[in-house]
Amino acid sequence: MKRNTRQEILSAAKKLFAERGYNAVSVQDIAGALGISKGNLTYYFKKKEHIIEAIIAESPGGPPSRAPRNFAELDYFLLDIQQVVQSNAYYFWHITQLAQLSPKIHEKQKNIYRTNVALLTGAFETFLKAGLIRKEEFPGEFRRVIDLILLSSIYWLPFCALKQEPAEYRKHAWGILYPLMTRRGKDAFRADTGIDLRGE
């Protein structure tokens, strides 16, 4: 079978980034892990930034195609965010730096943010109509809550390392949303997710 050197480079780089962090890995390290010369590697990728761009561009998955319509679907959305962050920790530890290094990565970050804001905004509108969450107490309250949920997801791993606690983002996000819920919403939340924040 023909060797797919480009894909091997991406796989080796992702493994090394996950083990050592982006800054501690050189192009020579990646080439060495594959048993190829640095020149052979740079035929495919001129710079380390180009490797990380390709890894991010070709990562499978992405946000759901529609806004969550109930708390069970939102729970799946939050769990998916948690799993993406945990499986791509090397990226989230360096998210600000990578945006500065690569306009392509910065643009992708902006697109993901806009998509997630739209999905969560749609979910909040549905929950409000269903009587699961209360009305805003001030203009823009829901948007601030959405931003807090998304901001938390980006910096959750280093923050948990600082606290020396397990990185369970999903419960954290529900803790942000819980004060918005009506009594009916809290009952639906426990029924849909099996989570009881009161027991913590």
Phi, psi and omega in degrees: 000138182292137181285132177260083186298321181300313181293325177296322178298313181296318180294316180294319180296315180299319179297315180292319178300319181293325183281320189245343188095152185300316186291334184273000182249130178254166175301321178297323177298317181294316178299317180297322180295333181264350182073031177238166179281158176299323178297321177297319180294317183288350171296326180269320182222117183291325184226161177298325178301325180293329178291312181293325175301315181293320178300314182291317181296327185260008178294135180287165176083193182151180181299156177296163184278346179220160179292142175304136184258350178207175184291332177296316179291323177293323177298319177297319178300314180291321178295322178297318177301315180301316182292322177297315180297314183293323182277349178234041185303321180305325180287315185287333175293337184236023190301319181290316179298316182294325177295326178285328181284328190226114174301327179295316179293319179299318180294321179295320177300316180296318180295319178296318179299312181298320179296314181293324176298315180297318180295315181289325176298316177299319179296316180298320178298318178295316181295323179295315179297327181276358180076021181272336175231156180280171175287161176298140176272344174206153182301132178086007181299316181298319180296323178293321177295317179299315179298322179295319178299315182287320177300317179299321182296323183292320186251017185294318183296308179296329179293319178292326175296321178296318180281344185059048179230158178300147183271080178252084184295323186305312180293323178300314181297319178295327177297328176289321184281332188305317181297342178278343188283143170282173176302317178298319179296320180295321176296317179294322179300312180293322180291320184283328188248338184076007181266134174236096182294339181291339183275357183282000000 
